[in-house]
Amino acid sequence: MSSPFSLGMERAVLLAVLLSTTGLNPALAINVYTDREIHGIVGSNVKLYCSFWSNEWISDDISVTWHFQPESSRDSLSIFHYAKGQPYIDNVGMFKERIEWVGNPRWKDGSIIIHDLDYTDNGTFTCDVKNPPDIVGKTSQVTLYVFENVPTRYGVVLGAVIGGILLVVFVVLILAYLIRYCWLRRQATLQRRLSTMEKGRLRLGKDSSKRGRQPPVLYAMLDHSRLTKSAGEKKSKGGLCDLRKDRK
């Protein structure tokens, strides 16, 4: 029977073999992020953003390094270095007194600012961050283009065109809705007026029919009153004649 110690050793060896065969590293690689490209105007300032993510706590040994490769050269120059809580800026090269450290490693920020841009600043800037023991990872690069005037990017123009089209469509839809609303409201008003007029006509028709039926009744009443009057007069005359006969 194998002892627990030998079993533990076998498991450790098996884990090491698996890690070596799959190419995995017990410490996760550090990830560095920058813009892909950035534009600047001659004589202005530009901020080169650099952020990172590390699997380890931010240690006191963290370091941030910026390299620069000019557009017309294959050589890379170290222009900035941060270590042991202190920034070290190149004060003898082409960026002398033009680099400003604005990063904060505690906030996972390693950004710098380049002042007083010139055409010679065209090139690729590389940000490299190490956070021992998390030191394995890829660097990130940003390309700087310096112009007299910052050109309008195709994406910005396309976005503006699409935004304008969407705005026009939105306005057209609003107008169509308002027109339809006004038309429906007018139709409802006309319908109410027509219904009111129709009710008025019906009332007039009923009143006229009532008035047309009243005269025969009045005539009948008048005829009846006349008949009663004539009958009364005859009776009165007959009575007088009888009285006269009796007197004789």
Secondary structure, DSSP 4 states (H G I P E B T S, - for coil): ---HHHHHHHHHHHHHHHHHHHT--SSPPBEEE--SEEEEETTS-EEE--EEE-SS---TT-EEEEEEEETT-S--EEEEEEETTEEEE-SSSTTTTTEEE--BGGGTB--EEE-S--GGG-EEEEEEEEBTTB--B--EEEEEEEESSPPPPHHHHHHHHHHHHHHHHHHHHHHHHHHHHHHHHHHHHHHHHHHHHHHHHHHHHHHHHHHHHHHHHHHHHHHHHHHHHHHHHHHHHHHHHHHHHHH-
